[in-house]
Amino acid sequence: MLNEYSFGEIYIRHAIDDYPDDSHFTMHIHEQCEIYFFISGNVEYLVEGSKYFLAPDTLMIMRPSEVHKPRIISGERYERYALNFPVCFAENIDPQRRLIKAFTERTLGKNNMLDSSMIDTGLVRKLFSKMCENSDDYGKQLKIKTHLPLLLDMIS
């Protein structure tokens, strides 16, 4: 199952692979920041040579041009959310760029993972779920524009 939506430079997806195959997941980079929320599966995440073992409700952040990929350990059902957005997303509400420092002011491949002890995972799940709900274009864009700053505040 894949539920995805994009507008401008923002892209969000909720994906479930019942039988994931590691060969379908390759190293890649984005020109945007990425927030990845792991729901289930047997997966480790590789970022710039660092290896992160994922537990349910783990949140990962990647900065622009940070090479990364999930590595499927076994064929268990794999569910996750991911949201890509440009560094300039929050400039109007945060001219000092405090909300994106966790992305832009850290060494590549370091401090990418936030586990359930560091964030309100119930709220993260609810925010992603709301942003992926079926709605018209305006409704989806409104949800993303209002919910993403909450996620960024929690991460920062």
C-alpha positions in Angstrom: 0.0 0.0 0.0 1.3 3.4 -0.9 -0.5 6.7 0.0 1.5 9.7 -1.3 0.9 13.3 -1.9 3.1 16.2 -3.1 2.8 19.9 -3.7 5.6 22.2 -4.5 8.8 20.8 -2.9 6.9 18.9 -0.2 6.2 15.2 -0.5 4.6 12.9 2.1 4.0 9.2 1.9 2.6 6.4 4.1 3.8 3.0 2.8 3.3 -0.6 3.8 5.1 -3.5 2.3 3.6 -6.8 3.3 6.6 -8.7 1.9 9.5 -6.2 1.7 12.5 -7.0 -0.5 15.8 -5.3 0.4 16.8 -5.1 -3.3 13.9 -2.6 -3.8 15.5 -0.1 -1.4 18.6 1.7 -2.6 20.9 4.4 -1.2 19.6 7.8 -2.1 19.7 11.5 -1.3 17.2 14.3 -1.4 17.7 18.0 -1.8 15.1 18.4 1.0 15.0 17.5 4.6 13.4 14.2 5.5 11.4 13.1 8.5 11.0 9.3 8.5 8.7 7.6 11.1 9.1 3.8 11.5 6.0 1.9 12.5 6.9 -1.8 12.0 9.2 -4.3 10.4 12.6 -5.7 10.9 14.7 -2.9 9.5 18.0 -1.0 10.2 18.6 2.4 8.7 21.9 3.4 7.1 22.9 7.0 7.0 26.3 8.2 5.8 28.0 5.0 7.1 26.2 5.0 10.5 23.8 2.1 11.2 20.6 2.6 13.3 18.6 -0.3 14.5 14.9 0.6 14.4 12.3 -0.2 17.0 8.6 0.7 16.4 7.9 4.4 16.8 11.5 5.5 15.9 11.8 8.8 14.1 14.8 9.5 11.8 15.8 12.8 10.4 18.0 13.4 7.3 19.4 16.7 6.1 19.7 17.6 2.4 22.3 15.6 0.5 22.7 13.0 3.4 22.9 9.6 1.8 20.5 7.0 3.4 18.5 3.9 3.0 16.5 1.4 5.0 18.0 -2.1 5.1 15.5 -4.9 5.3 16.7 -7.6 7.8 13.8 -10.0 7.3 10.6 -10.1 5.3 8.2 -8.9 8.1 5.5 -6.3 7.2 7.3 -3.0 6.8 5.3 0.2 7.6 6.5 3.8 7.7 5.8 7.4 7.0 8.2 9.9 5.3 7.9 13.6 4.7 10.3 15.6 2.6 10.3 19.4 2.8 12.7 22.2 1.8 15.0 23.9 4.3 13.1 27.2 3.6 9.7 25.7 4.6 9.5 27.4 8.0 11.2 30.7 7.1 8.0 32.8 7.5 7.3 31.5 11.0 10.9 31.0 12.1 13.3 33.5 10.4 16.1 32.4 12.8 15.7 28.8 11.5 15.6 27.3 15.0 13.1 24.7 13.9 15.5 23.2 11.3 18.8 23.3 13.3 18.5 19.6 14.1 18.7 19.0 10.3 21.3 21.7 9.3 23.6 22.0 12.3 24.8 18.4 12.8 27.5 16.2 11.3 26.4 14.0 8.4 25.4 10.6 9.6 25.3 11.6 13.3 22.3 12.0 15.6 19.8 11.0 13.0 17.6 8.9 15.3 15.1 9.9 17.9 13.5 7.1 19.8 10.3 6.9 21.8 12.0 8.2 24.9 12.8 11.5 23.2 9.5 12.3 21.4 5.8 12.0 21.9 5.4 9.0 19.5 1.6 9.1 19.9 1.5 12.7 18.7 3.9 12.0 15.9 1.8 9.1 14.7 -1.4 11.2 14.9 0.2 14.1 13.0 1.4 11.9 10.2 -1.9 10.1 10.0 -3.8 13.5 9.8 -1.4 14.7 7.1 -2.1 11.6 5.0 -5.9 11.6 5.4 -8.0 11.7 2.4 -8.9 15.3 1.7 -9.1 17.7 -1.2 -5.8 19.4 -2.2 -6.4 22.5 -0.1 -7.2 20.4 3.0 -4.1 18.3 2.6 -1.9 21.3 2.1 -3.4 23.0 5.1 -2.8 20.0 7.3 0.8 19.7 6.2 1.5 23.4 6.6 0.0 23.4 10.2 1.2 19.9 11.4 4.8 20.0 10.1 5.8 22.9 12.3 4.6 20.9 15.3 6.8 18.0 14.3 9.8 20.3 13.8 9.2 21.9 17.2 9.2 18.4 18.8 12.4 17.4 16.9 14.2 20.7 17.8 
